[in-house]
Amino acid sequence: MAFSMLRLVQLMMKTIRAYIETGEPMNKAEAYGIQSLGATLVNEIDVDYFNVVGFSIYHFCIQLKALLNNEIKF
């Protein structure tokens, strides 16, 4: 399992309201979209960007390799 931590910039209430008014956070699990406007709210990401987006390709490949009994080489 992959874990990631990110830090948001310190936000003013008017910035939060403006972001909400775009409608972008309404269909997001964590109420921001790091792959679009929400990226402007993020100060730092530790570990795996793809895990934050929702799918860690690296960890998927590790698990896939284990399932295939090491039949594929990386």
Summary of the structure (lengths in Angstrom):
residues: 74
radius of gyration: 16.3
end to end distance: 19.2
largest distance: 53.7
contacts: 157
relative contact order: 0.20
helix: 46%
strand: 12%
